[in-house]
Amino acid sequence: MSSRFLVSTLAAAILAALAGPLVPAAALSTEAQTSPAQTATRLREVDGTVAEALSELQQLQQSQPTTLIATLDKPIHLARTERLLHDAVREEQTDIYLLAGDPATEREVEARLPSPLDAQVRDLSAALRAIWRLAEVTDITDIHPHFVRDYADSLPIATLVGDYQGAAGLYGMDWTYLAAINYVETDFGRVLGPSVTGAEGPMQFEPATWSAYGTGSVMSPSDSIDAAAKYLSANGAPTTMAQAVYAYNPAWDYVEGVTRYAAVIRRDPTWYTRLYYWSTAEPGK
């Protein structure tokens, strides 16, 4: 578990799991090199596109076709909508990464955004900077996401959310902290380790800590999420979440990153889906 990591060791793991490959800012598209007003406009438009795509995707997934043509058309429509969603999320992530690397511009953009989008951008940018500090990144102006992770390497969103909520409910804590830890540690189970200290699994437990808090398999998302909730509870959750998260990994930058990601998801749960798509390759590739 991260609470046993040396910070420098965890930093390398987090950078690999969360940021993905990094390319210099010079390689960014010209579209991203825009004024604060243009960036704010694009973020508002993309936010609307994402919301519409998520709503349509949910309707399609729940629909029951009544004709042969509708049955044949459903997977095509689903794939088209998911592609639209993924493209919009990729654009959104690129802009937020750029703003996280330029706090002065970030503040100008936030001033032009409606609520709660301004708060989401603020927390996401601050969370990214906290994790980059933890990963000992010295020049944050050069960070840009590279979309290479396979989103299919993680369990489906509904399954993971069910696991978070079930485990959190046992200890009276908010499930978004478990989701945020799962994201920061392994990109929702896409980068499982083992680390140089032997930590492995979706929530990154070392053998000794797993023996004390885990049951079942450390590689099982459900089992490891349950163990993480138990560990947080043993260290003060839900009364003192910051201290509990600090026990999970004793670094205040880690605490800030997890806390801010949790706040983003809690404020608008659709952002869990967006983070799930962050840094992933296009569906089907």
Legacy VTK file of the C-alpha trace (Angstrom):
# vtk DataFile Version 3.0
C-alpha trace
ASCII
DATASET POLYDATA
POINTS 285 float
0.000 0.000 0.000
1.057 3.555 -0.635
1.390 4.269 3.064
4.553 2.154 3.011
6.051 3.805 -0.081
8.979 6.119 -0.125
7.617 9.293 -1.698
10.140 9.162 -4.536
9.099 5.592 -5.352
5.431 6.453 -5.335
6.126 9.535 -7.415
7.476 7.437 -10.250
4.531 5.063 -10.025
1.976 7.877 -10.008
3.549 9.577 -12.996
3.422 6.330 -14.935
-0.133 5.499 -13.884
-1.784 8.874 -14.003
-0.012 11.186 -16.396
0.915 8.649 -19.033
3.570 9.504 -21.600
4.341 13.213 -21.674
5.202 15.335 -24.698
6.492 18.915 -24.767
4.125 21.826 -25.119
5.679 22.604 -28.511
3.984 19.473 -29.852
0.491 20.683 -28.947
-2.034 21.512 -31.632
-2.391 25.143 -32.607
-6.009 24.961 -31.459
-4.793 24.741 -27.853
-2.635 27.850 -28.237
-5.493 30.295 -27.781
-6.453 33.250 -25.616
-8.122 32.807 -22.199
-11.437 33.939 -23.696
-11.188 31.388 -26.518
-10.185 28.629 -24.127
-13.112 29.447 -21.837
-15.509 29.377 -24.784
-14.147 26.039 -25.942
-14.406 24.557 -22.447
-18.037 25.666 -22.155
-18.865 24.191 -25.554
-17.047 20.927 -24.910
-18.676 20.628 -21.487
-22.052 20.836 -23.201
-21.034 18.281 -25.810
-19.884 15.858 -23.131
-23.108 16.286 -21.150
-25.236 15.666 -24.246
-23.188 12.629 -25.290
-23.391 11.121 -21.803
-27.156 11.596 -21.726
-27.582 10.059 -25.173
-25.287 7.159 -24.307
-27.311 6.413 -21.182
-30.561 6.470 -23.156
-29.133 4.166 -25.804
-27.823 1.702 -23.240
-31.223 1.535 -21.566
-33.266 1.381 -24.774
-34.963 -1.811 -25.922
-35.233 -1.897 -29.752
-38.581 -3.130 -31.026
-37.671 -3.697 -34.683
-34.923 -5.559 -36.512
-33.601 -2.335 -38.039
-33.452 -0.642 -34.641
-31.680 -3.687 -33.194
-29.037 -3.580 -35.926
-28.662 0.176 -35.648
-28.185 0.293 -31.860
-24.534 -0.879 -31.721
-23.644 1.515 -34.545
-25.308 4.421 -32.762
-23.653 3.434 -29.478
-20.212 3.339 -31.086
-20.776 6.701 -32.770
-21.918 8.344 -29.534
-19.062 6.854 -27.529
-16.584 8.127 -30.115
-18.100 11.618 -29.845
-17.856 11.445 -26.061
-14.281 10.233 -26.116
-13.150 12.929 -28.564
-14.774 15.646 -26.469
-13.219 14.345 -23.241
-9.781 14.219 -24.895
-10.131 17.852 -25.933
-11.300 18.786 -22.445
-8.365 16.995 -20.820
-5.848 18.691 -23.110
-7.116 22.144 -22.185
-7.149 21.363 -18.457
-3.591 20.028 -18.587
-2.471 23.222 -20.305
-4.226 25.364 -17.707
-2.747 23.329 -14.853
0.674 24.162 -16.266
-0.116 27.891 -16.433
-1.854 29.009 -13.209
-2.071 32.669 -14.271
-3.966 31.796 -17.455
-6.021 29.265 -15.517
-7.331 32.023 -13.253
-8.249 34.176 -16.261
-10.117 31.284 -17.860
-11.942 30.352 -14.647
-13.201 33.919 -14.311
-14.967 33.446 -17.662
-16.549 30.088 -16.834
-20.004 29.493 -15.356
-20.502 27.697 -12.052
-19.816 24.858 -11.338
-17.506 24.421 -14.331
-15.131 27.033 -12.901
-14.788 25.036 -9.674
-14.216 21.812 -11.603
-11.395 23.327 -13.621
-9.897 24.860 -10.474
-9.899 21.584 -8.545
-8.680 19.504 -11.483
-5.817 21.891 -12.196
-4.801 21.967 -8.538
-5.039 18.164 -8.304
-2.797 17.752 -11.336
-0.217 20.162 -9.949
-0.222 18.317 -6.612
0.396 14.965 -8.292
3.084 16.461 -10.535
4.832 17.865 -7.458
4.643 14.441 -5.867
6.110 12.956 -9.040
8.891 15.548 -8.846
8.081 17.107 -12.208
10.151 20.270 -12.431
8.603 21.910 -15.503
4.831 21.617 -15.544
4.529 23.844 -18.634
5.676 20.907 -20.761
3.051 18.369 -19.710
0.441 17.196 -22.174
-1.609 13.991 -22.090
-0.783 11.258 -24.546
-3.819 9.087 -25.173
-2.479 5.535 -25.096
-4.182 3.656 -22.280
-6.779 1.031 -23.111
-9.974 1.939 -21.295
-11.055 -1.702 -21.567
-8.229 -2.634 -19.173
-10.434 -1.307 -16.370
-13.701 -2.783 -15.165
-16.871 -1.114 -16.486
-17.773 2.178 -14.851
-21.003 0.922 -13.273
-19.194 -2.051 -11.733
-16.474 0.087 -10.170
-18.901 2.696 -8.860
-20.930 -0.098 -7.295
-17.795 -1.411 -5.607
-16.844 2.049 -4.285
-20.320 2.751 -2.976
-20.704 -0.673 -1.385
-17.361 -0.501 0.416
-17.772 3.135 1.456
-21.252 2.455 2.800
-19.897 -0.113 5.252
-17.840 2.588 6.964
-20.000 5.665 6.445
-17.535 7.416 4.157
-18.004 9.108 0.802
-17.304 6.754 -2.108
-15.579 9.449 -4.143
-12.431 9.147 -2.005
-12.098 5.490 -2.982
-12.630 6.423 -6.620
-10.007 9.167 -6.417
-7.461 6.855 -4.774
-8.115 4.176 -7.394
-7.543 6.794 -10.091
-4.355 8.246 -8.645
-2.866 4.859 -7.751
-3.506 2.840 -10.926
-5.725 4.775 -13.364
-8.710 2.651 -12.309
-6.735 -0.575 -12.443
-4.978 -0.020 -15.765
-1.467 0.057 -14.234
-1.287 -2.647 -11.584
2.391 -2.977 -10.704
3.994 -4.563 -8.800
6.008 -1.600 -7.590
9.629 -1.864 -6.502
8.384 -2.270 -2.924
5.991 -5.070 -3.869
2.732 -3.084 -3.852
0.255 -4.389 -6.376
-3.363 -4.474 -7.363
-5.871 -1.741 -8.226
-5.432 0.023 -4.867
-1.698 -0.769 -4.487
-1.281 -2.821 -1.319
2.011 -4.139 -0.048
1.893 -7.757 1.193
2.059 -6.920 4.916
-0.707 -4.329 4.717
-2.834 -6.640 2.611
-2.438 -9.377 5.215
-3.753 -6.999 7.873
-6.674 -5.484 5.966
-7.418 -7.556 2.887
-9.423 -10.677 2.164
-9.641 -12.526 -1.118
-7.280 -11.413 -3.888
-5.221 -8.230 -3.913
-5.681 -8.165 -7.694
-9.470 -8.149 -7.373
-10.902 -4.623 -7.720
-13.775 -5.434 -5.367
-11.556 -7.017 -2.714
-8.913 -4.290 -2.863
-11.481 -1.488 -2.743
-13.059 -3.108 0.315
-9.628 -3.316 1.968
-8.886 0.330 1.138
-12.143 1.404 2.774
-11.282 -0.674 5.848
-7.814 0.877 6.020
-9.146 4.427 5.696
-11.714 3.725 8.410
-9.019 2.404 10.719
-7.125 5.649 10.233
-9.906 8.149 10.898
-12.383 8.067 8.025
-14.932 9.481 7.675
-14.359 11.958 10.530
-10.877 13.035 9.476
-10.568 12.144 5.796
-7.402 14.149 5.243
-5.613 12.235 7.989
-6.967 8.939 6.687
-5.736 9.661 3.170
-2.400 10.797 4.607
-2.117 7.420 6.336
-2.737 5.768 2.971
0.250 7.668 1.603
2.128 10.085 3.892
2.504 13.002 1.499
0.330 16.114 1.658
0.506 16.572 -2.114
-1.065 13.129 -2.393
-3.774 14.159 0.044
-4.500 17.310 -1.956
-4.689 15.418 -5.232
-7.038 12.754 -3.884
-9.194 15.284 -2.024
-9.627 17.532 -5.046
-10.410 14.675 -7.434
-12.972 13.403 -4.937
-14.525 16.877 -4.769
-14.770 17.035 -8.566
-16.597 13.701 -8.719
-18.820 14.570 -5.758
-19.807 17.900 -7.295
-20.771 16.260 -10.590
-20.624 12.434 -10.835
-20.366 12.606 -14.639
-16.780 13.662 -14.039
-16.043 10.128 -12.863
-16.814 9.008 -16.412
-14.673 11.791 -17.842
-11.697 10.858 -15.659
-12.250 7.212 -16.636
-11.718 8.240 -20.274
-8.756 10.535 -19.585
-5.519 9.430 -21.298
-7.179 6.475 -23.011
-6.893 5.565 -26.668
-9.872 5.793 -28.977
-12.458 3.049 -28.429
-11.700 -0.041 -30.461
-8.009 0.776 -30.931
LINES 1 286
285 0 1 2 3 4 5 6 7 8 9 10 11 12 13 14 15 16 17 18 19 20 21 22 23 24 25 26 27 28 29 30 31 32 33 34 35 36 37 38 39 40 41 42 43 44 45 46 47 48 49 50 51 52 53 54 55 56 57 58 59 60 61 62 63 64 65 66 67 68 69 70 71 72 73 74 75 76 77 78 79 80 81 82 83 84 85 86 87 88 89 90 91 92 93 94 95 96 97 98 99 100 101 102 103 104 105 106 107 108 109 110 111 112 113 114 115 116 117 118 119 120 121 122 123 124 125 126 127 128 129 130 131 132 133 134 135 136 137 138 139 140 141 142 143 144 145 146 147 148 149 150 151 152 153 154 155 156 157 158 159 160 161 162 163 164 165 166 167 168 169 170 171 172 173 174 175 176 177 178 179 180 181 182 183 184 185 186 187 188 189 190 191 192 193 194 195 196 197 198 199 200 201 202 203 204 205 206 207 208 209 210 211 212 213 214 215 216 217 218 219 220 221 222 223 224 225 226 227 228 229 230 231 232 233 234 235 236 237 238 239 240 241 242 243 244 245 246 247 248 249 250 251 252 253 254 255 256 257 258 259 260 261 262 263 264 265 266 267 268 269 270 271 272 273 274 275 276 277 278 279 280 281 282 283 284
